[in-house]
Every structure is written in C-alpha cells, then in structure tokens.
Amino acid sequence: MEMLLDPQTWITLVTLSTVEIVLGIDNLVFISIAVSRLPSVSRDRARRFGIAVACITRIGLLLTLAWLAGLTDPLFPLFGRGISVRDLVLIIGGLFLLVKGTGEIRDLIVGEGEEADVRTKPAASFGLVIAQIAVIDIVFSLDSVIAAVGMASQRIVMVSAILLAVAVMLLASKPFGRFIDENPSIKMLALAFIVLVGAYLIAEGFGIHIPKGYIYGAMAFSALVESLNLAARRRASARQLEP
C-alpha cells in the first residue's frame, strides 16, 4: 500500500511505460510487415498472438534477471572482442531483419505475387509468420527489459509498465497495420526501418554503440516527410475530381 501511495512509484511507472512503448515501435512495425503476407482473415489473429508472445517474452526475461545477467559473459573472442550470448542474439536477430527487410523490399519492387503464395500455403504461411514474430520478439525484448531493470527496482512496477505498453500495442496494431497496407510508400518506409534496425542490432552485437534516439529521430523525420507527401497527393487527387 505504501508503494501505491508513493508519487515516485507512479512517476516511474509512467516514465517506464513511455520508454516501453517507444522501444516497442520496432516490434510493432515488424509484426505489421510480417502479418501483411497472411490472408486478411488471419491477420488480426496473428497480430494479437504476436503481441501476446512479446508480452510473455518480456515478463519471462524480467523474472529471470540472474540468467539474463549471465548473457553478457564472453563465450569466445571475435575481432579482438569477447562475444557473449546477448551479442550473438543481437547479431543473429539483426541479420534476420536485414534478410527479411531486403527480401520484402525486393518483392515490393519486383511485384512478385505474394497473394498467390498465401493462397497456396495458408497454414504454412501462418506458422512461419508466428515463428518469425516469436524470434524477433526475443531480440527486441532484450532492449525493453534492460531499460526496465535500469529504471525501476520493483518488479511489480516493471511488469505493470510492460503490460501497459502491450495494451497500447494491441490498440494501435490494427489501425497501424491497415495504414501500412493501404499506403505502399509507407510500407517501403517501414521496411527501410526494419533494415535500419537490423544494421543497428548487428553494430550493437559487435560492441559499436549507436544511440537509438538517432535511429528513431531519422525515421520520425522520414515519416513526417512521407506524411506531407501523402497529404499533398490526396489534395492533388481531390482537385482532379472536382468538376
């Protein structure tokens, strides 16, 4: 009860929830891109399942802090630097995002029939999408859990912040995914973001620290410019329809 009456607890909860939401943006972008290859009837189910996996993964990592701390112990040297389990997770996850992002960009440019692929193998496609989301959830969860541990000492506050962030993701996932699907230029921008995050994760895995604010700042500016382009195109289309 004392913790609930302490203003510092609520300030920490609000601050940490905000950080968790921001760190969940890349996860939300990936989930939206991944489920876009599924039939329309399966996308909402896959989206909710993916976000639920993200919640479970983050809370699971949070409750195994001793094991999580051991992930930073070096396993073997590479390029004059000790590589730990955490580094391997970041590097492999980054490579996966690079391959996934560039492959999706290629398909979007070439225009290969992704709808036909989904129709011919709907069950396999759904399973593959869920597997991809589960793997990337683990990679993205490392950042959010480390941020939670660094900002709060009470686990109940950390778990509450994660649950609030997941609730926001659930509310935003469907309109966000629909917006990406309806605007090819936004989808290309989201894929570029996936590639950028992949390069960032690889750099982090090799000990090259890049402030994530730079990544989000660059993408926010790009999104703002693209939003202005969309508004200009819609205005031009409306003028053409005028008698």
Rosetta blueprint (number, residue, H / E / L):
1 M L
2 E H
3 M H
4 L H
5 L H
6 D L
7 P H
8 Q H
9 T H
10 W H
11 I H
12 T H
13 L H
14 V H
15 T H
16 L H
17 S H
18 T H
19 V H
20 E H
21 I H
22 V H
23 L H
24 G L
25 I H
26 D H
27 N H
28 L H
29 V H
30 F H
31 I H
32 S H
33 I H
34 A H
35 V H
36 S L
37 R L
38 L L
39 P L
40 S H
41 V H
42 S H
43 R H
44 D H
45 R H
46 A H
47 R H
48 R H
49 F H
50 G H
51 I H
52 A H
53 V H
54 A H
55 C H
56 I H
57 T H
58 R H
59 I H
60 G H
61 L H
62 L H
63 L L
64 T L
65 L H
66 A H
67 W H
68 L H
69 A H
70 G H
71 L L
72 T L
73 D L
74 P E
75 L E
76 F E
77 P E
78 L E
79 F L
80 G L
81 R E
82 G E
83 I E
84 S E
85 V H
86 R H
87 D H
88 L H
89 V H
90 L H
91 I H
92 I H
93 G H
94 G H
95 L H
96 F H
97 L H
98 L H
99 V H
100 K H
101 G H
102 T H
103 G H
104 E H
105 I H
106 R H
107 D H
108 L H
109 I H
110 V H
111 G L
112 E L
113 G L
114 E H
115 E H
116 A H
117 D H
118 V H
119 R H
120 T H
121 K L
122 P H
123 A H
124 A H
125 S H
126 F H
127 G H
128 L H
129 V H
130 I H
131 A H
132 Q H
133 I H
134 A H
135 V H
136 I H
137 D H
138 I H
139 V H
140 F H
141 S H
142 L H
143 D H
144 S H
145 V H
146 I H
147 A H
148 A H
149 V H
150 G H
151 M H
152 A L
153 S L
154 Q L
155 R H
156 I H
157 V H
158 M H
159 V H
160 S H
161 A H
162 I H
163 L H
164 L H
165 A H
166 V H
167 A H
168 V H
169 M H
170 L H
171 L H
172 A H
173 S H
174 K H
175 P H
176 F H
177 G H
178 R H
179 F H
180 I H
181 D H
182 E H
183 N L
184 P H
185 S H
186 I H
187 K H
188 M H
189 L H
190 A H
191 L H
192 A H
193 F H
194 I H
195 V H
196 L H
197 V H
198 G H
199 A H
200 Y H
201 L H
202 I H
203 A H
204 E H
205 G H
206 F L
207 G L
208 I L
209 H L
210 I L
211 P L
212 K H
213 G H
214 Y H
215 I H
216 Y H
217 G H
218 A H
219 M H
220 A H
221 F H
222 S H
223 A H
224 L H
225 V H
226 E H
227 S H
228 L H
229 N H
230 L H
231 A H
232 A H
233 R H
234 R H
235 R H
236 A H
237 S H
238 A H
239 R H
240 Q H
241 L H
242 E L
243 P L
